[in-house]
């Protein structure tokens, strides 16, 4: 077998046929790792041929995780041979969710191997006891990827917590490096497709909030899930960034309990009191509407350049709303610090939150309470308010949740507003 030697940067994944002292891409010194690549052309196997109808039949057979919210955002469940990458901040609930999925699948008669390179069997056992899982889950602390995959052939689900801790003994690089991550991930994907074993890979994140490792790992797997939310709150958002077996962009809402993560089907994230500076919005993340609370604090600035801060809503979007309000409504926001936050540690991308952001800012500036009024609409740079998409679905959850006062630029709104000037007149 012909093998060619290449050198790969262990920091960024740069490849070169020659050894290098300093990586020309990321600038790291002494990061070149030798790798041997097979160049021999493989023999063709007729068994690799199949009809599209056979593929469609296989992908239509879903395996339920037992967690309704998770099954929904995955498109109905898991598929044999599917490889999932689950990311999120430390302590946000990745291992807890993986253990709950493993527990539910064992209760349905499936076999699960939980491979942990970070926690001991005793630590996993303590978590299992806390969330009330059964004892049919098989554990291993072996970090050799060849050994783990060899043992996984008789199982239906393989959980690897976390992917950064496993290594291929053929490589000289340490676990967690770019070369090890790429090699380990490649082996897992190849194994899952051939053996029909579902693989759930738990991944660390970088300081910038991305899943650690080269982007090629995210391209290799079938599904990329990411936990969002603040660890100091009970709510978690599980967002689907990629899904080859269902729609991407879906979002599942979970609440962290002592017994584990509990899926929420019709989420409402508002407090009991709504003083000035608070507004309610109905937004859609993925395909699921939810009711949220937006807070704003407007205070006189003590510096020449007023501060702008946004948590849970895109900073540039909030800045554009402030500039539009200052221009259209002639408000003195250029001399005020403005802070905007979405309660519950949620991150909102729906443009329909604009009207609630503008209302909360105006309410805080004039110090007037709004009350339990739901705002829905996108604010344009011209001050015009545009109706949100999927209006009927939003109205349905609002009716179910008992909200009667709705403000927006659509006919069914109890308080109709088409421009920011209309909004200011209604709130006053």
C-alpha positions in Angstrom: 0.0 0.0 0.0 1.4 3.3 -1.0 1.5 6.0 1.7 2.4 9.6 1.3 3.7 11.8 4.1 2.2 15.2 4.6 2.5 17.7 7.4 -0.6 19.2 9.1 -0.7 22.2 11.5 -2.1 21.0 14.8 -3.7 24.4 15.4 -5.6 25.3 12.2 -5.3 22.2 10.0 -3.1 23.7 7.3 -1.5 21.0 5.1 1.8 21.0 3.4 3.9 18.4 1.6 7.0 19.7 3.4 7.8 20.3 7.0 7.4 23.9 8.3 8.6 25.5 11.5 5.9 28.3 11.5 2.4 27.8 10.1 1.9 30.3 7.2 -1.8 30.4 8.0 -2.2 30.8 11.8 1.4 31.7 12.6 1.8 29.0 15.2 5.4 27.7 15.8 6.3 24.0 15.9 2.8 22.9 15.1 3.6 20.7 12.2 2.5 17.1 12.7 3.4 14.3 10.3 0.5 12.3 8.8 0.6 9.4 6.4 -2.1 9.4 3.7 -3.0 6.3 1.6 -2.8 7.0 -2.1 -3.6 3.6 -3.4 -6.7 3.4 -5.5 -9.3 1.2 -3.7 -11.1 -1.7 -5.4 -14.7 -1.1 -6.4 -17.3 -3.1 -4.5 -20.6 -3.8 -6.3 -22.3 -3.9 -2.9 -21.8 -0.1 -2.6 -24.5 0.4 -5.3 -28.1 0.9 -4.2 -31.3 2.4 -5.5 -32.6 5.8 -4.4 -35.8 4.1 -3.3 -33.8 1.9 -0.9 -32.2 5.0 0.6 -35.5 6.8 1.0 -37.0 3.8 2.7 -34.1 3.6 5.2 -34.2 7.4 6.0 -38.0 7.2 6.6 -37.6 4.8 9.5 -37.1 7.1 12.4 -36.0 6.0 15.9 -37.6 8.1 18.6 -35.4 9.6 21.3 -38.3 9.6 23.8 -37.9 13.3 24.2 -40.8 14.9 22.2 -39.3 18.3 21.7 -36.0 16.8 20.5 -37.7 14.4 18.1 -39.7 17.3 16.7 -36.7 19.5 15.9 -34.8 16.6 14.4 -37.6 16.0 11.9 -39.3 13.0 13.7 -36.4 11.3 15.4 -33.0 9.7 14.6 -32.0 7.7 11.5 -29.7 4.6 11.5 -26.1 5.7 10.7 -26.8 9.3 11.7 -23.9 11.3 13.2 -24.8 14.2 15.5 -22.5 16.9 16.9 -23.8 18.5 20.1 -22.1 21.7 21.3 -22.5 24.2 24.1 -20.8 25.9 27.0 -19.6 23.8 29.9 -22.3 23.0 32.4 -25.2 24.0 30.1 -26.6 20.4 29.9 -25.0 18.6 27.0 -24.1 15.5 29.0 -27.4 15.5 30.8 -29.3 15.5 27.5 -27.1 12.8 26.1 -27.7 10.6 29.2 -31.5 11.2 29.0 -31.5 10.2 25.3 -29.5 7.1 26.1 -31.8 6.2 29.0 -35.0 6.7 26.9 -33.6 4.5 24.0 -32.6 1.7 26.4 -36.1 1.7 27.7 -37.3 1.1 24.1 -35.1 -2.0 23.9 -32.1 -0.4 22.1 -28.5 -0.9 23.1 -26.4 2.2 24.1 -22.7 2.6 24.7 -21.7 5.7 26.6 -18.0 6.4 26.0 -16.7 9.2 28.3 -13.2 10.6 28.1 -13.8 13.3 30.8 -15.8 11.8 33.5 -15.3 8.5 35.4 -17.9 5.8 35.5 -18.7 6.9 39.1 -19.4 10.5 38.1 -21.7 9.3 35.3 -23.4 7.0 37.7 -24.1 9.9 40.1 -25.7 11.9 37.3 -27.7 9.0 36.2 -29.0 8.5 39.7 -29.9 12.2 40.0 -32.0 12.3 36.8 -33.5 8.8 37.5 -32.0 6.9 34.5 -31.9 3.1 34.4 -28.8 0.9 34.7 -28.9 -0.7 31.2 -26.5 1.9 29.6 -23.1 0.4 29.0 -20.2 2.7 30.0 -16.5 2.8 29.0 -13.7 5.2 29.8 -11.5 3.9 26.9 -10.2 6.9 24.8 -8.7 4.8 22.0 -11.1 5.4 19.1 -10.2 2.1 17.5 -11.2 0.2 20.6 -14.4 2.2 21.1 -15.6 1.7 17.6 -14.8 -2.0 17.7 -16.9 -2.4 20.9 -19.7 -0.3 19.4 -20.5 -2.7 16.6 -23.1 -4.5 18.7 -24.8 -1.3 19.9 -27.5 1.0 18.4 -26.3 4.3 19.8 -22.8 5.5 20.6 -22.3 8.6 22.8 -18.9 10.1 22.8 -18.4 12.7 25.6 -16.4 14.6 24.5 -15.0 14.0 21.0 -11.9 16.1 21.9 -10.8 13.5 24.4 -10.5 10.6 22.0 -7.4 9.8 20.0 -6.1 7.6 17.2 -2.9 5.7 18.3 -1.5 5.9 14.7 -1.1 9.6 15.0 1.6 11.2 17.1 -0.5 14.3 18.0 -2.1 14.7 21.4 -5.9 14.3 21.9 -7.9 17.4 21.1 -5.6 18.7 18.4 -6.8 19.5 14.9 -5.2 16.3 13.3 -6.6 14.0 16.0 -10.1 15.6 15.8 -10.2 15.3 12.1 -9.0 11.7 12.1 -11.3 10.6 15.0 -14.3 12.2 13.5 -13.6 10.7 10.1 -13.4 7.2 11.6 -16.6 7.7 13.5 -18.5 8.9 10.5 -17.2 6.0 8.3 -18.0 3.5 11.1 -21.6 4.8 11.6 -22.4 4.8 7.9 -21.2 1.2 7.5 -22.5 -0.3 10.7 -25.7 1.7 10.9 -24.9 2.9 14.5 -26.2 6.3 15.5 -23.3 8.4 16.9 -23.8 11.4 19.2 -20.6 13.4 19.6 -20.4 16.0 22.3 -18.1 18.9 21.5 -16.3 21.7 23.4 -16.6 25.3 22.3 -14.0 28.0 21.8 -13.8 31.4 23.4 -15.7 32.9 20.4 -18.6 30.5 21.0 -17.9 28.1 18.1 -17.6 24.4 18.4 -13.9 23.6 18.8 -12.0 21.9 16.0 -11.8 22.5 12.3 -15.0 23.4 10.4 -14.6 20.3 8.4 -16.0 18.3 11.3 -19.3 20.1 11.1 -19.3 19.4 7.4 -18.7 15.7 8.0 -21.5 15.1 10.5 -25.2 14.9 9.5 -26.6 17.1 12.3 -25.2 20.0 14.3 -27.0 20.9 17.5 -26.0 23.8 19.7 -27.2 24.6 23.3 -27.9 28.3 23.9 -28.8 30.1 27.1 -27.3 31.3 30.3 -26.2 28.7 32.9 -27.6 31.0 35.6 -31.2 30.5 34.3 -33.3 27.4 34.0 -34.1 27.7 30.3 -32.1 26.3 27.4 -32.5 26.6 23.6 -31.3 23.7 21.5 -30.8 25.1 18.0 -30.4 22.9 14.9 -27.7 24.5 12.7 -27.5 21.6 10.2 -29.7 18.6 9.6 -29.4 16.3 6.6 -32.4 14.3 7.7 -34.8 17.2 8.5 -35.2 21.0 8.5 -32.4 23.1 9.8 -33.0 26.2 11.9 -35.4 24.5 14.3 -35.3 25.4 18.0 -36.3 23.3 21.0 -37.0 24.9 24.4 -35.9 23.0 27.6 -36.1 23.8 31.3 -33.4 22.5 33.6 -34.9 20.6 36.5 -33.2 18.6 39.3 -34.3 15.5 37.4 -32.8 16.7 34.1 -34.0 18.7 31.0 -37.7 19.0 30.5 -39.0 20.0 27.0 -41.4 22.9 26.8 -43.9 22.8 23.9 -45.6 26.2 24.3 -43.0 28.4 26.0 -43.9 31.7 27.7 -41.0 33.6 29.1 -42.4 36.6 31.0 -42.3 37.7 34.7 -45.1 38.6 37.0 -44.5 42.3 37.0 -44.0 44.6 34.0 -42.7 48.0 35.1 -41.7 50.7 32.7 -39.0 49.5 30.3 -40.6 46.1 29.8 -42.4 44.9 26.7 -43.8 41.5 25.5 -43.2 40.0 22.1 -44.2 36.9 20.3 -41.4 35.6 18.2 -40.7 32.5 16.1 -37.4 30.6 16.4 -37.2 27.8 13.9 -40.9 26.9 13.5 -42.1 27.3 17.1 -43.6 30.6 18.4 -42.8 31.7 21.9 -43.8 34.6 24.1 -40.8 36.5 25.5 -40.1 39.6 27.6 -37.8 42.4 26.4 -36.3 44.8 28.8 -34.7 48.2 28.1 -32.9 50.7 30.3 -32.4 54.2 29.1 -30.3 56.6 31.3 -28.6 59.9 30.8 -25.1 59.3 29.5 -22.1 60.7 31.4 -19.6 60.2 28.6 -19.4 61.9 25.2 -20.2 58.6 23.3 -23.3 57.0 24.8 -23.1 53.3 25.5 -25.2 50.7 23.5 -25.5 47.2 24.9 -27.7 44.3 23.7 -28.1 40.8 25.2 -30.3 38.4 23.3 -30.9 40.6 20.3 -28.5 41.4 17.5 -26.5 44.5 18.5 -26.6 46.1 15.0 -30.4 45.6 14.9 -30.8 47.4 18.2 -28.5 50.2 17.1 -30.6 50.7 13.9 -33.8 50.8 16.0 -32.3 53.5 18.3 -31.1 55.6 15.4 -34.5 55.3 13.6 -36.4 56.3 16.8 -34.0 59.2 17.3 -34.5 60.5 13.8 -38.2 59.8 13.3 -39.5 60.6 16.8 -37.0 63.3 17.6 -36.0 61.6 20.8 -32.8 62.6 22.7 -31.4 59.1 22.5 -28.1 60.4 21.2 -27.4 61.6 24.8 -28.6 58.5 26.6 -27.1 55.1 27.3 -29.4 52.3 26.1 -29.3 48.7 27.3 -31.5 46.0 25.9 -32.0 42.5 27.2 -34.2 39.4 26.5 -35.1 37.7 29.7 -34.3 34.0 30.3 -30.9 34.0 28.5 -32.7 33.6 25.1 -31.2 34.8 21.8 -33.8 36.0 19.3 -33.2 36.3 15.6 -36.9 37.0 14.5 -37.2 40.5 13.1 -40.7 40.7 14.6 -39.1 41.5 18.0 -38.2 45.0 16.7 -41.5 46.5 17.8 -41.1 45.2 21.3 -37.5 46.5 21.5 -38.7 50.0 20.3 -41.6 50.0 22.8 -39.4 49.0 25.7 -36.9 51.7 24.9 -39.6 54.3 24.6 -41.3 53.1 27.8 -38.0 53.4 29.7 -37.3 56.9 28.3 -40.6 58.4 29.3 -41.0 56.1 32.4 -44.4 54.8 31.5 -45.7 51.3 32.0 -47.0 49.4 29.0 -48.8 46.5 30.7 -49.6 43.1 29.2 -49.6 44.2 25.6 -47.9 41.9 23.0 -45.9 43.7 20.3 -45.2 42.1 16.9 -43.7 43.8 13.9 -40.5 44.7 12.1 -39.3 48.3 12.2 -37.8 49.7 9.0 -35.3 52.4 8.7 -38.1 54.7 7.5 -40.1 54.3 10.7 -42.6 52.0 9.0 -43.7 48.9 10.9 -44.2 45.7 8.8 -46.3 42.7 9.9 -44.5 39.5 11.0 -44.6 36.2 9.0 -46.7 33.2 10.2 -49.1 35.6 12.0 -51.8 32.9 12.5 -49.5 30.7 14.4 -48.4 33.5 16.7 -52.0 34.5 17.3 -52.9 30.9 18.2 -50.3 30.6 21.0 -51.2 34.1 22.3 -54.9 33.1 22.5 -53.9 29.8 24.2 -51.7 31.8 26.7 -54.5 34.3 27.5 -53.1 37.5 25.9 -55.8 39.8 24.5 -54.0 43.1 23.9 -51.9 42.8 20.7 -50.2 45.7 19.0 -49.0 45.6 15.4 -49.5 46.7 11.8 -52.1 44.0 10.9 -55.9 44.0 10.8 -56.4 41.6 13.7 -54.4 43.7 16.1 -56.4 45.2 19.0 -54.2 48.3 18.7 -53.1 48.9 15.1 -49.9 50.8 14.6 -48.2 51.3 11.2 -45.4 53.7 12.1 -43.2 54.6 15.0 -45.2 57.8 15.4 -48.3 55.7 15.8 -46.5 53.6 18.5 -45.4 56.7 20.4 -49.0 58.1 20.4 -50.5 54.8 21.6 -48.0 54.3 24.5 -48.4 57.9 25.7 
